[in-house]
Amino acid sequence: MFKTFCDKIPLEYLKYSGKIIYIRYISYISEKLMYGRKKIMDFLMGIWHTSVGLMNTFKISDGVDILIVACLIYGFIKLIQETRAEQLVKGIFILLIAYAISEQFKLGMLSTLLSNFFQFSFLAILVVFQPELRRALEHLGRSKIGNYWSLNYMIGDEDTYIQKIRNVANTIVDAVLIFQEAKVGALIVFERKTKLGEIIDTGTVIKAEPSIELISNIFYNKAPLHDGAMIVKDGLFYAGGCILPLTRNENLSNELGTRHRAAIGISENSDAVAVVVSEETGSISIAVNGKLKQDFNKETLKETLNNLLLQNNISYKSFLANFKKNKDNNKA
């Protein structure tokens, strides 16, 4: 029936109607393009005027403010890299995008749900990011600024201090090489600026001068302290049989045992340096700042330990000694 109706319409009329529809369609598209172009130009001009206004009112304090915020954001990103928090931040960012979309398209239920979530998200972030926040504050306390307020740092003769550190490092190196040959497992932690009092309380205080005989007795496989870590503090064998926190890094190789994971864990939670001897392979590893480096020999182990244990401490120690000397001279 429709075909019969179309057959009765003159061909010239259909062609004329088609041209009108086509012209109207082209006109409609052109209007939309012009409207979109005008919107884009208005948006760009708005950005330009806003930028000019900001430049006219820009002050040095604004530049300092921006620089500080940029450093904080960079530090935060660097802190959460290769941790569980990185995935959590991505999840929060996705929720923020979803909230913006719900506001734009008037999705009431979703917008209300996300809005209520973000109202209480601050407390949730404090709980979820507790390990990362603790690490951030500890890093700040270990910085040069934090060092100036340190009250527990030992002040004394610099040469004596260096000699004590090198003596204990050399003793550890000699003992570790013996453990490597005999395939005796060992875990030794050097305290640096972050105090390990809570870790020391989990073990037995020794507080003895370093010697190969003593460390061999501690890590003898039938000794009561051999399963824990030994803490080295102030150039002394300070405690043995200490329990360390295990790392939560899920990307580690399955070949790494409990000692290696404990070494990484203590280096994540503090600035301590941990030396590990594998009971299975006898390989020597060092964990620092949450990173594990393996396959050390005598030369590389001694050099690395001396560098790690003496870095930053000497310069800070010199600063305190000079400060005390100047203070005494002013009193005199």
Secondary structure as UniProt FT lines:
FT   HELIX           2..8
FT   HELIX           11..57
FT   HELIX           60..80
FT   TURN            81..82
FT   HELIX           84..104
FT   TURN            105..106
FT   HELIX           108..119
FT   HELIX           121..128
FT   HELIX           130..142
FT   HELIX           144..147
FT   TURN            148..149
FT   HELIX           158..182
FT   STRAND          186..190
FT   HELIX           197..200
FT   TURN            201..202
FT   STRAND          204..208
FT   HELIX           212..218
FT   TURN            221..222
FT   TURN            224..227
FT   STRAND          229..233
FT   TURN            234..235
FT   STRAND          236..242
FT   TURN            250..251
FT   TURN            254..255
FT   HELIX           258..269
FT   STRAND          273..277
FT   TURN            279..281
FT   STRAND          284..288
FT   TURN            289..290
FT   STRAND          291..293
FT   HELIX           298..310
FT   TURN            311..312
FT   HELIX           313..331
//
